[in-house]
Amino acid sequence: MEVKGALMEEKAIVVQDLVKNYPHITAVDNVSFAVDKGKFSVFSARTRGKTTTIRILLTLIQPTSGKRSFITSIQPDSEDVRRMWRICAAGRFR
């Protein structure tokens, strides 16, 4: 999936070919998606990868490969990132 031009400007988050490998497991395997402004949900039949993807999006960890882009830049050490992670970890992220 490749999002370019005007379509890219309409999206809040764009993820392309995201991969996260750990020594004995691939937690995120070639994930691509785009999210409209004001909306975000994480659903998957797979048992792994959702939390890792969120951590990558929140810049808490780096992907092995792939791209992610946002409407605005996210500062890894910002209070907004820490607040979003607390919401995710508390199970209130829908």
FIDRENRO-625513 format. One record per residue: residue number from 1; chain; x, y, z of N, C-alpha, C, O, CB in turn. Coordinates in nm, 3 decimals. Glycine has a CB too. Layout:
BEGIN
<atom i="NUM" ch="A" n_X="X" n_Y="Y" n_Z="Z" ca_X="X" ca_Y="Y" ca_Z="Z" c_X="X" c_Y="Y" c_Z="Z" o_X="X" o_Y="Y" o_Z="Z" cb_X="X" cb_Y="Y" cb_Z="Z"/>
...
! end
This chain:
BEGIN
<atom i="1" ch="A" n_X="0.085" n_Y="-0.117" n_Z="0.000" ca_X="0.000" ca_Y="0.000" ca_Z="0.000" c_X="0.090" c_Y="0.123" c_Z="0.000" o_X="0.181" o_Y="0.134" o_Z="0.082" cb_X="-0.097" cb_Y="0.000" cb_Z="0.122"/>
<atom i="2" ch="A" n_X="0.064" n_Y="0.213" n_Z="-0.090" ca_X="0.140" ca_Y="0.337" ca_Z="-0.094" c_X="0.042" c_Y="0.453" c_Z="-0.100" o_X="-0.046" o_Y="0.456" o_Z="-0.187" cb_X="0.237" cb_Y="0.340" cb_Z="-0.214"/>
<atom i="3" ch="A" n_X="0.057" n_Y="0.546" n_Z="-0.010" ca_X="-0.031" ca_Y="0.662" ca_Z="-0.003" c_X="0.052" c_Y="0.784" c_Z="-0.040" o_X="0.155" o_Y="0.811" o_Z="0.022" cb_X="-0.095" cb_Y="0.679" cb_Z="0.140"/>
<atom i="4" ch="A" n_X="0.007" n_Y="0.857" n_Z="-0.143" ca_X="0.083" ca_Y="0.973" ca_Z="-0.190" c_X="-0.007" c_Y="1.093" c_Z="-0.210" o_X="-0.130" o_Y="1.081" o_Z="-0.215" cb_X="0.156" cb_Y="0.940" cb_Z="-0.320"/>
<atom i="5" ch="A" n_X="0.057" n_Y="1.210" n_Z="-0.222" ca_X="-0.011" ca_Y="1.331" ca_Z="-0.265" c_X="-0.125" c_Y="1.375" c_Z="-0.176" o_X="-0.113" o_Y="1.374" o_Z="-0.054" cb_X="-0.061" cb_Y="1.313" cb_Z="-0.400"/>
<atom i="6" ch="A" n_X="-0.236" n_Y="1.413" n_Z="-0.239" ca_X="-0.353" ca_Y="1.468" ca_Z="-0.168" c_X="-0.410" c_Y="1.368" c_Z="-0.069" o_X="-0.453" o_Y="1.407" o_Z="0.039" cb_X="-0.461" cb_Y="1.510" cb_Z="-0.268"/>
<atom i="7" ch="A" n_X="-0.411" n_Y="1.239" n_Z="-0.105" ca_X="-0.465" ca_Y="1.137" ca_Z="-0.013" c_X="-0.384" c_Y="1.135" c_Z="0.115" o_X="-0.441" o_Y="1.122" o_Z="0.224" cb_X="-0.464" cb_Y="0.998" cb_Z="-0.080"/>
<atom i="8" ch="A" n_X="-0.253" n_Y="1.147" n_Z="0.105" ca_X="-0.166" ca_Y="1.148" ca_Z="0.222" c_X="-0.203" c_Y="1.264" c_Z="0.315" o_X="-0.201" o_Y="1.249" o_Z="0.437" cb_X="-0.019" cb_Y="1.158" cb_Z="0.180"/>
<atom i="9" ch="A" n_X="-0.236" n_Y="1.379" n_Z="0.257" ca_X="-0.270" ca_Y="1.496" ca_Z="0.338" c_X="-0.399" c_Y="1.477" c_Z="0.416" o_X="-0.419" o_Y="1.545" o_Z="0.516" cb_X="-0.281" cb_Y="1.618" cb_Z="0.249"/>
<atom i="10" ch="A" n_X="-0.487" n_Y="1.388" n_Z="0.373" ca_X="-0.614" ca_Y="1.363" ca_Z="0.440" c_X="-0.601" c_Y="1.266" c_Z="0.555" o_X="-0.694" o_Y="1.253" o_Z="0.636" cb_X="-0.716" cb_Y="1.311" cb_Z="0.341"/>
<atom i="11" ch="A" n_X="-0.492" n_Y="1.199" n_Z="0.566" ca_X="-0.473" ca_Y="1.094" ca_Z="0.666" c_X="-0.399" c_Y="1.147" c_Z="0.788" o_X="-0.306" o_Y="1.227" o_Z="0.777" cb_X="-0.397" cb_Y="0.978" cb_Z="0.606"/>
<atom i="12" ch="A" n_X="-0.441" n_Y="1.101" n_Z="0.905" ca_X="-0.373" ca_Y="1.138" ca_Z="1.029" c_X="-0.247" c_Y="1.056" c_Z="1.049" o_X="-0.145" o_Y="1.107" o_Z="1.095" cb_X="-0.467" cb_Y="1.121" cb_Z="1.149"/>
<atom i="13" ch="A" n_X="-0.256" n_Y="0.928" n_Z="1.015" ca_X="-0.143" ca_Y="0.836" ca_Z="1.030" c_X="-0.134" c_Y="0.751" c_Z="0.905" o_X="-0.236" o_Y="0.705" o_Z="0.854" cb_X="-0.158" cb_Y="0.746" cb_Z="1.158"/>
<atom i="14" ch="A" n_X="-0.014" n_Y="0.731" n_Z="0.855" ca_X="0.009" ca_Y="0.640" ca_Z="0.744" c_X="0.125" c_Y="0.548" c_Z="0.784" o_X="0.232" o_Y="0.595" o_Z="0.822" cb_X="0.041" cb_Y="0.717" cb_Z="0.610"/>
<atom i="15" ch="A" n_X="0.102" n_Y="0.418" n_Z="0.775" ca_X="0.203" ca_Y="0.317" ca_Z="0.806" c_X="0.224" c_Y="0.233" c_Z="0.681" o_X="0.128" o_Y="0.186" o_Z="0.620" cb_X="0.161" cb_Y="0.227" cb_Z="0.928"/>
<atom i="16" ch="A" n_X="0.351" n_Y="0.216" n_Z="0.642" ca_X="0.381" ca_Y="0.140" ca_Z="0.521" c_X="0.487" c_Y="0.035" c_Z="0.550" o_X="0.599" o_Y="0.067" o_Z="0.590" cb_X="0.427" cb_Y="0.234" cb_Z="0.409"/>
<atom i="17" ch="A" n_X="0.451" n_Y="-0.091" n_Z="0.528" ca_X="0.544" ca_Y="-0.204" ca_Z="0.535" c_X="0.620" c_Y="-0.209" c_Z="0.668" o_X="0.741" o_Y="-0.231" o_Z="0.669" cb_X="0.643" cb_Y="-0.196" cb_Z="0.421"/>
<atom i="18" ch="A" n_X="0.550" n_Y="-0.190" n_Z="0.778" ca_X="0.611" ca_Y="-0.187" ca_Z="0.910" c_X="0.649" c_Y="-0.328" c_Z="0.955" o_X="0.570" o_Y="-0.422" o_Z="0.943" cb_X="0.515" cb_Y="-0.123" cb_Z="1.012"/>
<atom i="19" ch="A" n_X="0.771" n_Y="-0.341" n_Z="1.005" ca_X="0.822" ca_Y="-0.469" ca_Z="1.056" c_X="0.893" c_Y="-0.443" c_Z="1.188" o_X="0.967" o_Y="-0.345" o_Z="1.202" cb_X="0.918" cb_Y="-0.537" cb_Z="0.952"/>
<atom i="20" ch="A" n_X="0.870" n_Y="-0.532" n_Z="1.284" ca_X="0.946" ca_Y="-0.529" ca_Z="1.409" c_X="0.984" c_Y="-0.671" c_Z="1.443" o_X="0.899" o_Y="-0.756" o_Z="1.472" cb_X="0.864" cb_Y="-0.464" cb_Z="1.525"/>
<atom i="21" ch="A" n_X="1.114" n_Y="-0.696" n_Z="1.439" ca_X="1.168" ca_Y="-0.828" ca_Z="1.473" c_X="1.235" c_Y="-0.822" c_Z="1.609" o_X="1.304" o_Y="-0.725" o_Z="1.642" cb_X="1.266" cb_Y="-0.877" cb_Z="1.366"/>
<atom i="22" ch="A" n_X="1.216" n_Y="-0.927" n_Z="1.687" ca_X="1.289" ca_Y="-0.949" ca_Z="1.810" c_X="1.372" c_Y="-1.074" c_Z="1.788" o_X="1.353" o_Y="-1.142" o_Z="1.687" cb_X="1.193" cb_Y="-0.964" cb_Z="1.934"/>
<atom i="23" ch="A" n_X="1.465" n_Y="-1.108" n_Z="1.878" ca_X="1.554" ca_Y="-1.221" ca_Z="1.851" c_X="1.485" c_Y="-1.352" c_Z="1.809" o_X="1.537" o_Y="-1.423" o_Z="1.723" cb_X="1.635" cb_Y="-1.247" cb_Z="1.973"/>
<atom i="24" ch="A" n_X="1.371" n_Y="-1.384" n_Z="1.868" ca_X="1.310" ca_Y="-1.513" ca_Z="1.836" c_X="1.168" c_Y="-1.501" c_Z="1.781" o_X="1.097" o_Y="-1.601" o_Z="1.771" cb_X="1.307" cb_Y="-1.599" cb_Z="1.959"/>
<atom i="25" ch="A" n_X="1.127" n_Y="-1.380" n_Z="1.744" ca_X="0.989" ca_Y="-1.362" ca_Z="1.698" c_X="0.978" c_Y="-1.236" c_Z="1.611" o_X="1.048" o_Y="-1.138" o_Z="1.631" cb_X="0.892" cb_Y="-1.354" cb_Z="1.819"/>
<atom i="26" ch="A" n_X="0.888" n_Y="-1.244" n_Z="1.515" ca_X="0.850" ca_Y="-1.126" ca_Z="1.438" c_X="0.717" c_Y="-1.079" c_Z="1.495" o_X="0.615" o_Y="-1.145" o_Z="1.476" cb_X="0.840" cb_Y="-1.156" cb_Z="1.283"/>
<atom i="27" ch="A" n_X="0.719" n_Y="-0.967" n_Z="1.566" ca_X="0.598" ca_Y="-0.918" ca_Z="1.632" c_X="0.507" c_Y="-0.845" c_Z="1.535" o_X="0.385" o_Y="-0.856" o_Z="1.544" cb_X="0.635" cb_Y="-0.826" cb_Z="1.748"/>
<atom i="28" ch="A" n_X="0.565" n_Y="-0.771" n_Z="1.441" ca_X="0.489" ca_Y="-0.697" ca_Z="1.340" c_X="0.548" c_Y="-0.736" c_Z="1.206" o_X="0.668" o_Y="-0.720" o_Z="1.183" cb_X="0.494" cb_Y="-0.540" cb_Z="1.364"/>
<atom i="29" ch="A" n_X="0.465" n_Y="-0.788" n_Z="1.117" ca_X="0.514" ca_Y="-0.845" ca_Z="0.992" c_X="0.452" c_Y="-0.775" c_Z="0.871" o_X="0.344" o_Y="-0.813" o_Z="0.825" cb_X="0.484" cb_Y="-0.994" cb_Z="0.986"/>
<atom i="30" ch="A" n_X="0.521" n_Y="-0.673" n_Z="0.819" ca_X="0.482" ca_Y="-0.607" ca_Z="0.695" c_X="0.341" c_Y="-0.547" c_Z="0.701" o_X="0.258" o_Y="-0.573" o_Z="0.614" cb_X="0.491" cb_Y="-0.705" cb_Z="0.580"/>
<atom i="31" ch="A" n_X="0.316" n_Y="-0.467" n_Z="0.803" ca_X="0.184" ca_Y="-0.407" ca_Z="0.825" c_X="0.176" c_Y="-0.272" c_Z="0.753" o_X="0.269" o_Y="-0.192" o_Z="0.759" cb_X="0.157" cb_Y="-0.389" cb_Z="0.977"/>
<atom i="32" ch="A" n_X="0.064" n_Y="-0.248" n_Z="0.684" ca_X="0.038" ca_Y="-0.121" ca_Z="0.617" c_X="-0.105" c_Y="-0.079" c_Z="0.643" o_X="-0.197" o_Y="-0.161" o_Z="0.634" cb_X="0.066" cb_Y="-0.130" cb_Z="0.465"/>
<atom i="33" ch="A" n_X="-0.126" n_Y="0.049" n_Z="0.675" ca_X="-0.261" ca_Y="0.101" ca_Z="0.690" c_X="-0.256" c_Y="0.254" c_Z="0.694" o_X="-0.150" o_Y="0.313" o_Z="0.713" cb_X="-0.328" cb_Y="0.046" cb_Z="0.818"/>
<atom i="34" ch="A" n_X="-0.371" n_Y="0.315" n_Z="0.675" ca_X="-0.384" ca_Y="0.460" ca_Z="0.685" c_X="-0.506" c_Y="0.489" c_Z="0.772" o_X="-0.606" o_Y="0.417" o_Z="0.767" cb_X="-0.398" cb_Y="0.526" cb_Z="0.543"/>
<atom i="35" ch="A" n_X="-0.496" n_Y="0.595" n_Z="0.851" ca_X="-0.603" ca_Y="0.631" ca_Z="0.945" c_X="-0.651" c_Y="0.772" c_Z="0.915" o_X="-0.572" o_Y="0.866" o_Z="0.903" cb_X="-0.553" cb_Y="0.620" cb_Z="1.092"/>
<atom i="36" ch="A" n_X="-0.783" n_Y="0.787" n_Z="0.902" ca_X="-0.842" ca_Y="0.918" ca_Z="0.881" c_X="-0.828" c_Y="1.004" c_Z="1.007" o_X="-0.815" o_Y="0.951" o_Z="1.118" cb_X="-0.990" cb_Y="0.906" cb_Z="0.841"/>
<atom i="37" ch="A" n_X="-0.832" n_Y="1.133" n_Z="0.989" ca_X="-0.827" ca_Y="1.225" ca_Z="1.103" c_X="-0.945" c_Y="1.197" c_Z="1.196" o_X="-1.057" o_Y="1.177" o_Z="1.151" cb_X="-0.831" cb_Y="1.373" cb_Z="1.055"/>
<atom i="38" ch="A" n_X="-0.918" n_Y="1.194" n_Z="1.327" ca_X="-1.022" ca_Y="1.177" ca_Z="1.427" c_X="-1.067" c_Y="1.035" c_Z="1.452" o_X="-1.160" o_Y="1.013" o_Z="1.529" cb_X="-1.138" cb_Y="1.255" cb_Z="1.388"/>
<atom i="39" ch="A" n_X="-1.002" n_Y="0.936" n_Z="1.388" ca_X="-1.044" ca_Y="0.796" ca_Z="1.405" c_X="-0.922" c_Y="0.707" c_Z="1.424" o_X="-0.818" o_Y="0.727" o_Z="1.361" cb_X="-1.127" cb_Y="0.749" cb_Z="1.283"/>
<atom i="40" ch="A" n_X="-0.938" n_Y="0.609" n_Z="1.511" ca_X="-0.834" ca_Y="0.508" ca_Z="1.523" c_X="-0.886" c_Y="0.392" c_Z="1.606" o_X="-0.939" o_Y="0.413" o_Z="1.715" cb_X="-0.707" cb_Y="0.567" cb_Z="1.585"/>
<atom i="41" ch="A" n_X="-0.870" n_Y="0.272" n_Z="1.556" ca_X="-0.906" ca_Y="0.150" ca_Z="1.627" c_X="-0.800" c_Y="0.046" c_Z="1.598" o_X="-0.737" o_Y="0.048" o_Z="1.492" cb_X="-1.047" cb_Y="0.099" cb_Z="1.586"/>
<atom i="42" ch="A" n_X="-0.781" n_Y="-0.044" n_Z="1.690" ca_X="-0.686" ca_Y="-0.152" ca_Z="1.671" c_X="-0.759" c_Y="-0.283" c_Z="1.693" o_X="-0.795" o_Y="-0.317" o_Z="1.806" cb_X="-0.563" cb_Y="-0.139" cb_Z="1.766"/>
<atom i="43" ch="A" n_X="-0.780" n_Y="-0.356" n_Z="1.586" ca_X="-0.845" ca_Y="-0.486" ca_Z="1.591" c_X="-0.761" c_Y="-0.584" c_Z="1.511" o_X="-0.707" o_Y="-0.549" o_Z="1.406" cb_X="-0.991" cb_Y="-0.480" cb_Z="1.537"/>
<atom i="44" ch="A" n_X="-0.750" n_Y="-0.704" n_Z="1.561" ca_X="-0.676" ca_Y="-0.806" ca_Z="1.487" c_X="-0.712" c_Y="-0.943" c_Z="1.541" o_X="-0.730" o_Y="-0.962" o_Z="1.662" cb_X="-0.524" cb_Y="-0.782" cb_Z="1.497"/>
<atom i="45" ch="A" n_X="-0.722" n_Y="-1.039" n_Z="1.452" ca_X="-0.744" ca_Y="-1.177" ca_Z="1.492" c_X="-0.614" c_Y="-1.240" c_Z="1.542" o_X="-0.616" o_Y="-1.340" o_Z="1.613" cb_X="-0.802" cb_Y="-1.259" cb_Z="1.375"/>
<atom i="46" ch="A" n_X="-0.502" n_Y="-1.180" n_Z="1.503" ca_X="-0.372" ca_Y="-1.230" ca_Z="1.547" c_X="-0.353" c_Y="-1.200" c_Z="1.695" o_X="-0.408" o_Y="-1.103" o_Z="1.748" cb_X="-0.257" cb_Y="-1.168" cb_Z="1.463"/>
<atom i="47" ch="A" n_X="-0.274" n_Y="-1.283" n_Z="1.760" ca_X="-0.252" ca_Y="-1.264" ca_Z="1.903" c_X="-0.135" c_Y="-1.172" c_Z="1.933" o_X="-0.116" o_Y="-1.134" o_Z="2.049" cb_X="-0.228" cb_Y="-1.396" cb_Z="1.969"/>
<atom i="48" ch="A" n_X="-0.058" n_Y="-1.135" n_Z="1.834" ca_X="0.056" ca_Y="-1.048" ca_Z="1.862" c_X="0.064" c_Y="-0.934" c_Z="1.759" o_X="0.011" o_Y="-0.943" o_Z="1.649" cb_X="0.186" cb_Y="-1.129" cb_Z="1.862"/>
<atom i="49" ch="A" n_X="0.132" n_Y="-0.828" n_Z="1.799" ca_X="0.162" ca_Y="-0.719" ca_Z="1.709" c_X="0.090" c_Y="-0.588" c_Z="1.736" o_X="0.138" o_Y="-0.482" o_Z="1.699" cb_X="0.132" cb_Y="-0.761" cb_Z="1.574"/>
<atom i="50" ch="A" n_X="-0.026" n_Y="-0.595" n_Z="1.802" ca_X="-0.104" ca_Y="-0.472" ca_Z="1.824" c_X="-0.031" c_Y="-0.377" c_Z="1.918" o_X="-0.015" o_Y="-0.259" o_Z="1.886" cb_X="-0.242" cb_Y="-0.506" cb_Z="1.881"/>
<atom i="51" ch="A" n_X="0.012" n_Y="-0.425" n_Z="2.031" ca_X="0.081" ca_Y="-0.340" ca_Z="2.128" c_X="0.212" c_Y="-0.290" c_Z="2.071" o_X="0.248" o_Y="-0.174" o_Z="2.089" cb_X="0.105" cb_Y="-0.417" cb_Z="2.260"/>
<atom i="52" ch="A" n_X="0.284" n_Y="-0.376" n_Z="2.002" ca_X="0.411" ca_Y="-0.335" ca_Z="1.941" c_X="0.388" c_Y="-0.226" c_Z="1.837" o_X="0.465" o_Y="-0.130" o_Z="1.831" cb_X="0.481" cb_Y="-0.455" cb_Z="1.877"/>
<atom i="53" ch="A" n_X="0.284" n_Y="-0.240" n_Z="1.756" ca_X="0.252" ca_Y="-0.138" ca_Z="1.656" c_X="0.222" c_Y="-0.005" c_Z="1.724" o_X="0.270" o_Y="0.100" o_Z="1.680" cb_X="0.134" cb_Y="-0.182" cb_Z="1.570"/>
<atom i="54" ch="A" n_X="0.143" n_Y="-0.008" n_Z="1.829" ca_X="0.112" ca_Y="0.115" ca_Z="1.903" c_X="0.240" c_Y="0.176" c_Z="1.961" o_X="0.259" o_Y="0.297" o_Z="1.954" cb_X="0.009" cb_Y="0.087" cb_Z="2.015"/>
<atom i="55" ch="A" n_X="0.326" n_Y="0.094" n_Z="2.017" ca_X="0.452" ca_Y="0.145" ca_Z="2.072" c_X="0.537" c_Y="0.210" c_Z="1.963" o_X="0.601" o_Y="0.313" o_Z="1.987" cb_X="0.531" cb_Y="0.031" cb_Z="2.139"/>
<atom i="56" ch="A" n_X="0.538" n_Y="0.152" n_Z="1.844" ca_X="0.612" ca_Y="0.211" ca_Z="1.732" c_X="0.548" c_Y="0.344" c_Z="1.692" o_X="0.619" o_Y="0.442" o_Z="1.670" cb_X="0.615" cb_Y="0.115" cb_Z="1.612"/>
<atom i="57" ch="A" n_X="0.417" n_Y="0.347" n_Z="1.683" ca_X="0.348" ca_Y="0.471" ca_Z="1.646" c_X="0.374" c_Y="0.582" c_Z="1.748" o_X="0.385" o_Y="0.699" o_Z="1.711" cb_X="0.198" cb_Y="0.447" cb_Z="1.633"/>
<atom i="58" ch="A" n_X="0.383" n_Y="0.545" n_Z="1.874" ca_X="0.406" ca_Y="0.643" ca_Z="1.980" c_X="0.555" c_Y="0.674" c_Z="1.998" o_X="0.593" o_Y="0.745" o_Z="2.091" cb_X="0.348" cb_Y="0.594" cb_Z="2.111"/>
<atom i="59" ch="A" n_X="0.638" n_Y="0.620" n_Z="1.910" ca_X="0.783" ca_Y="0.640" ca_Z="1.909" c_X="0.852" c_Y="0.590" c_Z="2.036" o_X="0.960" o_Y="0.637" o_Z="2.071" cb_X="0.814" cb_Y="0.786" cb_Z="1.891"/>
<atom i="60" ch="A" n_X="0.790" n_Y="0.494" n_Z="2.104" ca_X="0.850" ca_Y="0.436" ca_Z="2.223" c_X="0.956" c_Y="0.333" c_Z="2.186" o_X="1.051" o_Y="0.311" o_Z="2.261" cb_X="0.743" cb_Y="0.373" cb_Z="2.313"/>
<atom i="61" ch="A" n_X="0.939" n_Y="0.268" n_Z="2.070" ca_X="1.040" ca_Y="0.177" ca_Z="2.015" c_X="1.051" c_Y="0.205" c_Z="1.865" o_X="0.961" o_Y="0.264" o_Z="1.805" cb_X="1.001" cb_Y="0.026" cb_Z="2.042"/>
<atom i="62" ch="A" n_X="1.161" n_Y="0.163" n_Z="1.807" ca_X="1.184" ca_Y="0.183" ca_Z="1.665" c_X="1.150" c_Y="0.056" c_Z="1.588" o_X="1.175" o_Y="-0.054" o_Z="1.637" cb_X="1.330" cb_Y="0.224" cb_Z="1.639"/>
<atom i="63" ch="A" n_X="1.094" n_Y="0.071" n_Z="1.468" ca_X="1.067" ca_Y="-0.048" ca_Z="1.387" c_X="1.197" c_Y="-0.104" c_Z="1.330" o_X="1.297" o_Y="-0.032" o_Z="1.317" cb_X="0.968" cb_Y="-0.015" cb_Z="1.273"/>
<atom i="64" ch="A" n_X="1.195" n_Y="-0.232" n_Z="1.295" ca_X="1.308" ca_Y="-0.292" ca_Z="1.225" c_X="1.317" c_Y="-0.232" c_Z="1.085" o_X="1.426" o_Y="-0.203" o_Z="1.035" cb_X="1.294" cb_Y="-0.446" cb_Z="1.218"/>
<atom i="65" ch="A" n_X="1.200" n_Y="-0.214" n_Z="1.021" ca_X="1.193" ca_Y="-0.150" ca_Z="0.891" c_X="1.053" c_Y="-0.097" c_Z="0.869" o_X="0.962" o_Y="-0.124" o_Z="0.947" cb_X="1.233" cb_Y="-0.248" cb_Z="0.778"/>
<atom i="66" ch="A" n_X="1.036" n_Y="-0.021" n_Z="0.762" ca_X="0.907" ca_Y="0.036" ca_Z="0.728" c_X="0.901" c_Y="0.184" c_Z="0.758" o_X="0.996" o_Y="0.242" o_Z="0.812" cb_X="0.797" cb_Y="-0.036" cb_Z="0.803"/>
<atom i="67" ch="A" n_X="0.788" n_Y="0.245" n_Z="0.722" ca_X="0.771" ca_Y="0.389" ca_Z="0.738" c_X="0.644" c_Y="0.419" c_Z="0.815" o_X="0.546" o_Y="0.345" o_Z="0.808" cb_X="0.769" cb_Y="0.459" cb_Z="0.602"/>
<atom i="68" ch="A" n_X="0.648" n_Y="0.529" n_Z="0.889" ca_X="0.528" ca_Y="0.580" ca_Z="0.954" c_X="0.532" c_Y="0.731" c_Z="0.942" o_X="0.638" o_Y="0.793" o_Z="0.954" cb_X="0.519" cb_Y="0.534" cb_Z="1.105"/>
<atom i="69" ch="A" n_X="0.418" n_Y="0.790" n_Z="0.918" ca_X="0.412" ca_Y="0.935" ca_Z="0.910" c_X="0.283" c_Y="0.984" c_Z="0.974" o_X="0.185" o_Y="0.911" o_Z="0.982" cb_X="0.423" cb_Y="0.983" cb_Z="0.763"/>
<atom i="70" ch="A" n_X="0.286" n_Y="1.108" n_Z="1.018" ca_X="0.177" ca_Y="1.167" ca_Z="1.094" c_X="0.145" c_Y="1.304" c_Z="1.039" o_X="0.224" o_Y="1.362" o_Z="0.965" cb_X="0.213" cb_Y="1.175" cb_Z="1.243"/>
<atom i="71" ch="A" n_X="0.027" n_Y="1.356" n_Z="1.076" ca_X="-0.010" ca_Y="1.492" ca_Z="1.037" c_X="0.096" c_Y="1.590" c_Z="1.086" o_X="0.141" o_Y="1.676" o_Z="1.011" cb_X="-0.149" cb_Y="1.531" cb_Z="1.094"/>
<atom i="72" ch="A" n_X="0.136" n_Y="1.576" n_Z="1.211" ca_X="0.239" ca_Y="1.661" ca_Z="1.269" c_X="0.347" c_Y="1.571" c_Z="1.327" o_X="0.326" o_Y="1.451" o_Z="1.348" cb_X="0.180" cb_Y="1.755" cb_Z="1.379"/>
<atom i="73" ch="A" n_X="0.461" n_Y="1.628" n_Z="1.351" ca_X="0.569" ca_Y="1.547" ca_Z="1.408" c_X="0.537" c_Y="1.516" c_Z="1.554" o_X="0.479" o_Y="1.598" o_Z="1.626" cb_X="0.705" cb_Y="1.620" cb_Z="1.396"/>
<atom i="74" ch="A" n_X="0.575" n_Y="1.398" n_Z="1.595" ca_X="0.556" ca_Y="1.355" ca_Z="1.733" c_X="0.693" c_Y="1.353" c_Z="1.800" o_X="0.787" o_Y="1.293" o_Z="1.748" cb_X="0.487" cb_Y="1.213" cb_Z="1.741"/>
<atom i="75" ch="A" n_X="0.703" n_Y="1.418" n_Z="1.912" ca_X="0.827" ca_Y="1.421" ca_Z="1.986" c_X="0.832" c_Y="1.300" c_Z="2.079" o_X="0.744" o_Y="1.286" o_Z="2.164" cb_X="0.842" cb_Y="1.554" cb_Z="2.065"/>
<atom i="76" ch="A" n_X="0.932" n_Y="1.214" n_Z="2.065" ca_X="0.936" ca_Y="1.090" ca_Z="2.144" c_X="0.929" c_Y="1.110" c_Z="2.295" o_X="0.874" o_Y="1.025" o_Z="2.365" cb_X="1.061" cb_Y="1.016" cb_Z="2.113"/>
<atom i="77" ch="A" n_X="0.981" n_Y="1.218" n_Z="2.346" ca_X="0.984" ca_Y="1.239" ca_Z="2.491" c_X="0.872" c_Y="1.329" c_Z="2.540" o_X="0.877" o_Y="1.377" o_Z="2.653" cb_X="1.116" cb_Y="1.297" cb_Z="2.532"/>
<atom i="78" ch="A" n_X="0.772" n_Y="1.353" n_Z="2.459" ca_X="0.668" ca_Y="1.447" ca_Z="2.498" c_X="0.569" c_Y="1.386" c_Z="2.597" o_X="0.552" o_Y="1.264" o_Z="2.602" cb_X="0.593" cb_Y="1.495" cb_Z="2.375"/>
<atom i="79" ch="A" n_X="0.506" n_Y="1.470" n_Z="2.673" ca_X="0.402" ca_Y="1.424" ca_Z="2.767" c_X="0.285" c_Y="1.364" c_Z="2.691" o_X="0.220" o_Y="1.272" o_Z="2.740" cb_X="0.354" cb_Y="1.541" cb_Z="2.857"/>
<atom i="80" ch="A" n_X="0.256" n_Y="1.414" n_Z="2.571" ca_X="0.147" ca_Y="1.358" ca_Z="2.490" c_X="0.170" c_Y="1.211" c_Z="2.460" o_X="0.076" o_Y="1.132" o_Z="2.466" cb_X="0.131" cb_Y="1.436" cb_Z="2.360"/>
<atom i="81" ch="A" n_X="0.293" n_Y="1.174" n_Z="2.427" ca_X="0.325" ca_Y="1.034" ca_Z="2.399" c_X="0.305" c_Y="0.950" c_Z="2.525" o_X="0.245" o_Y="0.843" o_Z="2.519" cb_X="0.470" cb_Y="1.019" cb_Z="2.348"/>
<atom i="82" ch="A" n_X="0.354" n_Y="0.998" n_Z="2.637" ca_X="0.337" ca_Y="0.922" ca_Z="2.763" c_X="0.189" c_Y="0.909" c_Z="2.800" o_X="0.146" o_Y="0.803" o_Z="2.847" cb_X="0.416" cb_Y="0.990" cb_Z="2.878"/>
<atom i="83" ch="A" n_X="0.111" n_Y="1.015" n_Z="2.780" ca_X="-0.031" ca_Y="1.011" ca_Z="2.811" c_X="-0.104" c_Y="0.912" c_Z="2.720" o_X="-0.187" o_Y="0.835" o_Z="2.766" cb_X="-0.093" cb_Y="1.152" cb_Z="2.797"/>
<atom i="84" ch="A" n_X="-0.072" n_Y="0.913" n_Z="2.590" ca_X="-0.134" ca_Y="0.819" ca_Z="2.497" c_X="-0.100" c_Y="0.675" c_Z="2.534" o_X="-0.186" o_Y="0.587" o_Z="2.526" cb_X="-0.088" cb_Y="0.848" cb_Z="2.353"/>
<atom i="85" ch="A" n_X="0.024" n_Y="0.651" n_Z="2.576" ca_X="0.062" ca_Y="0.515" ca_Z="2.614" c_X="-0.014" c_Y="0.471" c_Z="2.739" o_X="-0.055" o_Y="0.355" o_Z="2.748" cb_X="0.214" cb_Y="0.506" cb_Z="2.637"/>
<atom i="86" ch="A" n_X="-0.033" n_Y="0.560" n_Z="2.836" ca_X="-0.110" ca_Y="0.524" ca_Z="2.955" c_X="-0.253" c_Y="0.488" c_Z="2.917" o_X="-0.310" o_Y="0.394" o_Z="2.974" cb_X="-0.110" cb_Y="0.641" cb_Z="3.058"/>
<atom i="87" ch="A" n_X="-0.312" n_Y="0.560" n_Z="2.823" ca_X="-0.447" ca_Y="0.529" ca_Z="2.776" c_X="-0.449" c_Y="0.391" c_Z="2.711" o_X="-0.537" o_Y="0.310" o_Z="2.739" cb_X="-0.498" cb_Y="0.637" cb_Z="2.676"/>
<atom i="88" ch="A" n_X="-0.352" n_Y="0.365" n_Z="2.625" ca_X="-0.344" ca_Y="0.234" ca_Z="2.557" c_X="-0.326" c_Y="0.121" c_Z="2.658" o_X="-0.395" o_Y="0.019" o_Z="2.652" cb_X="-0.227" cb_Y="0.232" cb_Z="2.456"/>
<atom i="89" ch="A" n_X="-0.235" n_Y="0.140" n_Z="2.750" ca_X="-0.205" ca_Y="0.035" ca_Z="2.848" c_X="-0.322" c_Y="0.008" c_Z="2.940" o_X="-0.336" o_Y="-0.103" o_Z="2.991" cb_X="-0.083" cb_Y="0.074" cb_Z="2.929"/>
<atom i="90" ch="A" n_X="-0.405" n_Y="0.107" n_Z="2.962" ca_X="-0.521" ca_Y="0.090" ca_Z="3.049" c_X="-0.638" c_Y="0.023" c_Z="2.978" o_X="-0.742" o_Y="-0.002" o_Z="3.038" cb_X="-0.564" cb_Y="0.224" cb_Z="3.105"/>
<atom i="91" ch="A" n_X="-0.621" n_Y="-0.005" n_Z="2.848" ca_X="-0.726" ca_Y="-0.072" ca_Z="2.774" c_X="-0.838" c_Y="0.021" c_Z="2.729" o_X="-0.947" o_Y="-0.025" o_Z="2.693" cb_X="-0.784" cb_Y="-0.181" cb_Z="2.856"/>
<atom i="92" ch="A" n_X="-0.811" n_Y="0.149" n_Z="2.730" ca_X="-0.913" ca_Y="0.245" ca_Z="2.690" c_X="-0.894" c_Y="0.289" c_Z="2.546" o_X="-0.962" o_Y="0.382" o_Z="2.501" cb_X="-0.912" cb_Y="0.366" cb_Z="2.782"/>
<atom i="93" ch="A" n_X="-0.805" n_Y="0.226" n_Z="2.474" ca_X="-0.779" ca_Y="0.262" ca_Z="2.335" c_X="-0.871" c_Y="0.182" c_Z="2.246" o_X="-0.861" o_Y="0.060" o_Z="2.242" cb_X="-0.632" cb_Y="0.239" cb_Z="2.297"/>
<atom i="94" ch="A" n_X="-0.961" n_Y="0.249" n_Z="2.175" ca_X="-1.058" ca_Y="0.178" ca_Z="2.090" c_X="-1.041" c_Y="0.217" c_Z="1.947" o_X="-1.113" o_Y="0.167" o_Z="1.860" cb_X="-1.201" cb_Y="0.205" cb_Z="2.134"/>
! end
